[in-house]
Amino acid sequence: MPRAPSTRSQSWAADQFGQADLGDARRTARLVHSAACIHEHPGGSLPAKFHDPAALGGYYRLANEPDVTHAHIIRAAPRTWQRMRDETGVVLVLHDTTIGDYSGLSIEDLGQIGDGHGRGLYIHNALAVTPDRRVLGLAGQWLHKRRKVPKNETKAPRQRAPDRESRLWKRAVEQIPHAPAGRLWVDVADRGADVTEFLAHEHKAQRAYLVRSQHNRTVQQVDGSGAVAKARLHALIRTHTLMARACRTQEVQEAPGRGPRTAPLALAWADVTIVPPRQPRGDHDAPPLPVCAVRVWDVDPPAGQKGIEWILLTNVRVATESDAWARVDWYRARWVVEEYHKVMKTGVEIESLQFTTRGALEVTIGVLSVVAVSLLELRDLARDPQRASEPATHHVPRLWVVVLSAWRHARARGLDRARVRDGAGAAGRAPEPHTRRTTGGDRALARMDATPGHASRCGRRRPRVNGPKLKLLTTRLALHGLASVRPRP
């Protein structure tokens, strides 16, 4: 029998998509109802999410409407921008790209992924969070089809190509409005964004950014006598001695070929000016780019092991040691977007979609991406000491509580005993996303200052639960991508 979505899910969907302009009020109503059904049952295939053939058929018709596009879906959820404007402190916009693998679909209009043998789309997300990693929402999303580069293509046509992959970062920030006067919104990205085209655009648009350095660029620095000297960025910043009064320490976990240890981390920073390349690499002007380079590194790595090191570039002023550590903390928060990609892949299962048109596929990716944010917000709710003791059934369906309780405690507990904090351990143990390999140093720095009690929760073995019925329910659990994982050793 078809099950209508709960009042909670209906209210959430109306808040997210109620203002969507799809050219017809009936389409908007269908989008709201479909989003509510998916929010109620995020896991599994689309038939499993809807539990209603009529509602599923209505959504298929909506997704295949030529006038309904992915851009309409993303623009239909303006709540994130409002939450960003309401935030009085710093807002970090975390940029990163994940791969949607749709090699099994018959859609011809898909691009190559990975080593070129797969087919799918590159999904670039901009996730807004606060420096303490509280999620504000999905600020933007861009779907990219990797083009097939012609053999022997020269540099000039490659740079002029409108679908050049290096344009992703620039196009993503163009979707996001500027911060209100007196507020600070910072675009945070990994080494993939260290391209002159993106950095020059950020300066020209007067946007704040923090990017991890990949290229050993030519920079200028004014010495004590006022003379301007040129040097290579990485070599220059590594010559600076420890500038912080005290080192931070970071617990490095055990890994193959590496034992656990406590790593002392040092800090240094320097104001430099990036010298643009003589030959333009993309669409950008050629003025020098003043930045601050911040380096954090492992002071004493064991012999034969690569130490932790980040070199960060930012146009936000760094005047003190506190400012420099704050920039490091901003970049550490980028790990949240990696966790978001994990929720997209195994929470709402965006790669399980079975469509025959790219338009319907893109629309559904947009809807599921917004739902994925709501799952990530549950973890924030569980970590809030003022709300962690609220009844879990106030925020999630009763079925979720029953299944998660059985998973954690090997038996179903009374619904009146389940609290929001009971899911914090499961939600906090999300493993590293499998979308891209990351280094041990990346993971170690990203986990600095973990939530209190995190290590003790991670060391707890989950109970072994048997029973085919429980296993079937677990696969439909909305937190499947976060809960059904092994704890870290």
N, C-alpha and C positions, 0 to 999 in steps of 0.2 A: 504494500500500500504506500503511495507517495506520502512523504513526510514534508510538511511545510517548514521552512526555516524558522528558527526561534525569533522572538521579538528582539533579542539582543543582536542577532545577525542582521535582521532587517534594518534596525536602527543604524548599525555600522555601515551597511551598504548605502543607505539613503544619505548618510553624512559624506561618504566618499564620492558617490556617483550621481547624487540627486540633481546636481546642477549641470550635468553633461548636456551639451548641445549637439544632438545627433540628427537634427532636422525634423524630428517628429517626437512628440511627447510619449507616444507608445513605445518607441525605441528606448527612450530613457527609462521608462518603467520596466521594460524587459531587462535592460542592463542592471538596474538596481536589484530586481528579483534574482537574476542569475548570479550576481555577486554575492547576494545573501546566501544562496544555496551553496556556493563554493566556500564561502567563509564558514558555514556550518560544518561542512565535510571537506576540508582542504586536501586530504590525501587520496591517492588512487587515481584512476582514470576519470574522464569527464562523466561517464554514466554512474560511476561510484560516487562522484561528488554531488550529482543532482538527485538521485534516487527518485526521479520522476520523468518518465519518457516524454510527456508533454512539455515540461519545462526545458528539458534537454533539446528537444526539437526546436523550441522557440529560440533558444540560444544559438543553435546552429544557423538558423535563418538570420539572426542578428549579426553574427560574426561574418557571414558571407555577403552582407549588404555592401555594395561598392562605396556607399557614402559613409560607412563606419570604418574608421582606420585606427591604427595603433596610436597615432598622434591625438585623435579625439579621446581615446581612453586615458592617456597620460595627462592631457590637459583637463580632463574631467575631474581630477582629484586635486583641487587647489588647496586642500587643507594643510598640506605640508608647508607651502609658502607662507600661509598665515601663521602657522606655528613658529616658523623661522622668524617672522617679523615680531612676534610676541616675545621672543626670547631676548632678554636684556643683556645676556653675556655673549661670548663668542659662539658662533655656529660654524661647525666644520662640515664641509660638503665633500664626502669621501667618493672619489672617482675610481672605478675599476671596471674591467671587462671580463666577462665569463663567456664560455662557449656553449651554445645550445646545439647539441648533436641530434640532427634529424636525418641521419643517413638512410634510415629505413623507409622514409616517406617517398612518395612518387612525385613530389613537387619539383618541377624542373628549375624554378627560379630561386635556387639556393646556392650559396657560395661554398667554396672549399674550406675545410677547417683542418686544424692539426697539420699533419704531414702532407695534406693534399688529397688523401684517399677518402676522407669523410666529407659529409655535406651538412651544412647547417647555417647558423647565423651567429655573429658576435654580438653579445648583449652588453652594452655599456651602461652602467648604472651610476647615478649620483645620489648617494644616501646622506641625508642631513642628520647630524648627531651633535650633541654637546660634548665639550672636552671630557666630561666624566662618562661618556659613552651611552648616554640616554638617547634613544632613537626618536627623531622628530618626524621622519617619513621619507618617502621617495621623492626627491626634488626633481628628477628628470631621468629619462631613459632614451637611449638611441640604439636602434637595431641596424647592424651593418652587415652587408653581404660582401665578403672578400672577393675582389675581382680576380680574374685569371689574367696574369700578366703575360702579354704577348712575348714570344721568343725574340731575343735581341732588342728589346725595347730600350731606347736611349733615355738619358736623364730628363731631358726637357719634357717629352710627353708624359713621363711618369709623374713629374711634379705638377703638371696641369690636370691630371686625372681628377675628376670631381669626387670619385669614390676612393681616393687614396686613404689608406688606413690611418696614417698619421694625422689626418684631419679629425679623427674621432674626438680627441680631447677638446679641440677648439669648438666643434659643433655642440658638444655636451654642455660646455659652460655658457654658450650662447642661448640655450634653452632656459637658463636660470636667471631671474631678475637680479638687479643690483641690490645690495644691502641698503636699508634706510640710512639716512644721515645719522652719523654718530654710532653706527653699529658695525661690527666686524664679522664678515662671512669669509671663510678661508677655504679655497679649493685645495684639497689634499690628494696627492696622487703618488703612485710609485714610480719606478725608474722608466716605465714606458712613456710617461709624460715629459721626460727630459728631452724635449725637442725644441729647437729655437722658435719654430712657428708658434707653439703653444705659449712659451714664456713671453715672447714679444707681444702676443695678443693680450695676455693678462696685464702686462704693463700698460699697453695702449688703452685697454678698457678700464684701467684703474681698479682692477680686481686684486684681492689678496690671494696669495698661493703659498703652498709648501710642497715641494717636490723632492723626492729622493734622487740624488745625482747618479747618473749612469755614465756620462761622458766626461772624460778628463779634458775639459775645455780650456781654452786660452783665456786668462783673466788678467785684469790690471789691479794693482794695489798701491796705495800711496804709503811710502815708508815714513819714518820719523822725521826725515829731512825735507819732506814735501815732494820728493821725486817719485815719479810714476814708474813702476817696474812691472814687466810682464812675466807671467809664470803659468804653469799648468795647475789647474784647480786642485786636483787630488794631492799632488806633490806639495803644493803650498800649504794647504790646511793641515797636512800631516807633519809639517815642520813646527806647528804651534804646540807649545808645551801645555800641560794640564793647566786650565784656567779656573776650574771650579775649586772652591775651598775644600771640598770633600767629595770623594767618589761615592757613587751609588753602587749598591750590590744587586746582583741578579742571580737567582737560582737557575742553573742550567740543568735540564732534565737529562737523565740517562738515555743514550741512544746507541745504536750499533757502532762499535768502535770508539765510544766515548762514555766515560763515567759521569755521574752527577757531581756537580761542583758549584761553588759560589764564586761568581765572576765579578771582580771590581770593574766598574765602568767609569771612564774618564770623559771629560767634556772640554771642548774648545770651540771657538767661533771667531770669525773674521769677516769684515766688510770688504767685498771685492766688487769688481765690475766685469761682467761677462762681455767679451769682445765677440760680436757676431762674426760668423764665418765669411770669408771673402766672397765665396759663391753662395748665394741664397739657397737654403734647403727648405723650400716650401714658400708659402705666401707670407712674407713678413718684411717689415722695415729693417733698416740696418743701424739704428742707434744703439749705443752701449746700454747694457741692462744692469743697473746697480742692485746687488743682492747681498744677503748675508749667508755665509756658509757655516753650518753648524755640524760638528763632528762628534759622535759618541762612539767609544771603542772599548774593547776589552784590554785592560792594561797588561794582564799576565796570562795569556792563553797557554795551555799545556803544549809541550813540544809535539810537533807533528799534527797539531789541530789548528784549523783556521779560526781566528778570533772573531768576535762580534764587532761589526763596524757599520755605522750609518753615516753618510755624508748628505746633509739636507740643504736645499736651497730655498730661501724665502725672501719675499720683498716686504715682510712685516718686520719692523725695526727690532733689533736685539741689542739692548743696552746693558743688561745685567746678567749675572749667572741665572737668576730666577727666570728671566725671559728665555734664555737658551734652553733650560730644562723644560720650560713650557712648550717650546717648539718640538722638542723630542716627544713630549707627552701627546701633542697633537698628532704627530705621525703614528705613534703607537695606537691611537684610536682607529687608525685605518683598518685594523684587524676586524672591526665590526662589519665592514662591507664584505670581507671574506666569509664571515659567518652567515651573512645575508645570502650569499651565493649558495651556501650549503642548504639553507632553507628552501631556496628556489629549486634546487636540484632534487632534494629528497623529502622536503616538507610538502610543497604543493606539486612537485613532480612535473616541471615544465617540459621535460624531455619525453614524457609519456604521451604527449598529444598525438592524435592521429587525424591529420587534415590532408586534404588534397589541393588546397589553395594556400598561397603564401599570405594573402590578406587575412583569412580566418585564423591562420597560425599566429600572425603578429598581434591581432586583436586579443587573442586568448593569452598570449605571453604578457601583454600589458595588464590584463585583469588579474592573472595569477601573481604577477609581481607586486601588485598593491596588496593582495591578500597575504603574501609572504611577509610583508612589513608587519602586519598585525600579529603574526606568530612570533616575530622577533621582539615585538613590544611586550609579549607575555613574560619574557625573561626579565626585562627591565622592571616589570610590575613585581615579579617575585623577589627582586633584589632591593626593592624599596622598603626600608624597615617600617615605614608608616603604613604600608598597605599589604605587607607580606602575610599578615594574620587574617586578612579578609577571606571569607569562604570562597573556595575555588569555583563553585558553581555560579558565582556572581559574574564570572568572566569567561568561563568555557562551558560547553555542553556537558551534561551529566555523564554521557558516555565516555568522554575524555577522562573524567575524574575516575570512573570505575576502572578503565583499562590501565591508566597510568598508576593507579594505586596498586593494582594487581602486579604490574611490572616491577614496581619498587619494593613492595612488601610481600610478594608471593601469595597475596590473598586480597580480596576486595574489602576495603575498609568502609565504614559508614560514611555516607556523603557529608554528614554534618561535621565530621572530623577533618575532612580534607581542607587544607588551606593553600593559598597561593604559593607560599614559600615551599610547599612540598614538591613543586616542579622545578625549583631553582637548580637543584643539583643536576637533574637530567638535562635541563636547558643549558646549563653552564658547561657541560662536558662535550659540546660539539667538537668533533675532530677537525683536523685541518681539512679545508676544502680540497677536493680532488681535481679541481679545474686547472690547477697549475702547480708545479713543484715550487716549494719555498725552502729557504735555507734554515738551518737550525738557529742561526743568529736572528733571522726575521722573527721566528716564532718566540725565541727567548725574550727579545726586547718587547714584543707585542704583549707578552703576558706579565710584564713588570707591574708590581702593585696590584696583584690579583685580588678578587673579592675575598674578604676575610672568611676563612673556613673553606676556601676552595680546595686547597690541597687535601684536607681531610676527607672532603666529599669524594674527590677523585680517587682516593685510595680505597673506597668502599666497593666491594664486589656486588654487582647486582644479583638478585636471587635468580635461580634457574626456574623458569615457569614453563610448565608443560600444558598440553591440551590444545587440540586443533582449533576449537572455537575461540580460545583466547588469542591464539596466533592470528586467526583471521581478523579479529577485532583490532589487534595491534597494528596490522598492516594498514588499517583505515584510520589509525590515530592521527590526529592533526599534527601532533608534534613528532611524527614518525622520524623525521630527519634529525631531530634533536634527542629524542628519548631512546630510540632503539640502536644505541651505539655502546661499545664497550668503554668503560671508564679508562682514563689514562692510568698507566701503572704508577 
